[in-house]
Amino acid sequence: MSTDLPIDTMSTCFDTEHWPVHPGGPLIDDDSAVAAEQAIVELTLRRSPASLGDCLADLHAIASLLAQLRRWIPASVDGARHQGHSWSAIAAQLAVTPTAARRRHRACDPVA
């Protein structure tokens, strides 16, 4: 996963008053909606700026972002395991059981 911000900068930008620790699982809320909308608009502007506001262009951007995010999940699971996070904690973030998380991401387990 690439980012323009160094890890230490990312952690200092985090709103610790709002979320002193990360939430226990996925959230569908205003923060997620704003971030998703910004990503959809940005990707549409990069790929087909004349199509901004077109529902098919939105669908393309959403499907592309979902595919990219799915590709990043194994790397995040791998990183979480290497940082010592349990399969239960990882499973909660993926909204699956610990058994399902471990089965899907067994290659990411440095302990196995």
DRENSEMAR-692222 format. One line per field, with one value per residue (C-alpha): residue number from 1; x, y, z. Coordinates in steps of 0.1 Angstrom, whole numbers, plus 2048, in hexadecimal, padded with zeros to 3 digits. Layout:
<pts>
i	(NUM, ...)
east	(X, ...)
north	(Y, ...)
up	(Z, ...)
</pts>
This chain:
<pts>
i	(1, 2, 3, 4, 5, 6, 7, 8, 9, 10, 11, 12, 13, 14, 15, 16, 17, 18, 19, 20, 21, 22, 23, 24, 25, 26, 27, 28, 29, 30, 31, 32, 33, 34, 35, 36, 37, 38, 39, 40, 41, 42, 43, 44, 45, 46, 47, 48, 49, 50, 51, 52, 53, 54, 55, 56, 57, 58, 59, 60, 61, 62, 63, 64, 65, 66, 67, 68, 69, 70, 71, 72, 73, 74, 75, 76, 77, 78, 79, 80, 81, 82, 83, 84, 85, 86, 87, 88, 89, 90, 91, 92, 93, 94, 95, 96, 97, 98, 99, 100, 101, 102, 103, 104, 105, 106, 107, 108, 109, 110, 111, 112)
east	(800, 80F, 809, 818, 819, 834, 826, 82F, 81D, 7FE, 7FC, 7FF, 7E3, 7CB, 7AF, 7B7, 79A, 781, 790, 7AA, 7AF, 7A3, 77E, 778, 76B, 761, 74B, 732, 730, 735, 75B, 75B, 741, 756, 776, 765, 755, 776, 787, 76C, 76D, 793, 795, 77A, 78C, 7AD, 79D, 780, 77B, 75F, 74B, 74A, 726, 71F, 713, 726, 746, 73E, 739, 75A, 76C, 75A, 762, 787, 78B, 77C, 793, 7B1, 7A7, 7A2, 7C6, 7D2, 7C1, 7DB, 7F7, 7E4, 7DD, 802, 80C, 7F3, 800, 824, 81A, 80C, 7E7, 7D2, 7BC, 79E, 7A7, 7AE, 78D, 77A, 788, 77E, 75C, 762, 769, 78D, 78D, 782, 79C, 7B7, 7AC, 7AB, 7CC, 7E0, 7FE, 7FF, 805, 829, 821, 812)
north	(800, 821, 843, 865, 869, 859, 842, 859, 876, 860, 858, 87D, 886, 86E, 87D, 86D, 880, 871, 84E, 848, 825, 817, 80B, 7E7, 7DF, 7EF, 80E, 81D, 841, 865, 863, 844, 854, 874, 860, 849, 867, 879, 85A, 854, 878, 879, 858, 864, 885, 872, 85A, 86B, 88F, 896, 87A, 888, 883, 867, 848, 830, 843, 841, 81C, 818, 82C, 818, 7F6, 801, 80D, 7ED, 7D8, 7EC, 7EA, 7C4, 7C2, 7D5, 7C0, 7A3, 7BC, 7CC, 7AA, 7A1, 7C1, 7BC, 799, 7A5, 7BF, 7A4, 7AA, 78B, 77A, 785, 7A9, 7A6, 793, 7AF, 7C8, 7B2, 7AA, 784, 769, 763, 741, 751, 76C, 753, 73C, 759, 768, 74A, 755, 775, 763, 765, 74E, 731)
up	(800, 7F7, 807, 803, 829, 83E, 859, 876, 864, 85F, 884, 88E, 876, 887, 89B, 8BD, 8CE, 8B6, 8B6, 8D1, 8C2, 8A1, 8A1, 8A8, 885, 864, 866, 84E, 858, 84D, 84E, 838, 820, 81C, 816, 7FD, 7EB, 7E8, 7DB, 7C1, 7B5, 7B4, 7A0, 788, 783, 77B, 763, 752, 75E, 745, 755, 778, 785, 76D, 780, 769, 770, 796, 792, 781, 79C, 7B8, 7A8, 7A2, 7C6, 7D4, 7BF, 7CB, 7EF, 7EC, 7DF, 7FD, 818, 818, 81D, 83A, 849, 845, 856, 873, 879, 879, 892, 8A8, 8A4, 8AA, 890, 8A5, 8A2, 87D, 878, 889, 871, 854, 862, 861, 87A, 885, 874, 853, 856, 85C, 840, 827, 831, 83D, 828, 83D, 85D, 869, 887, 872)
</pts>
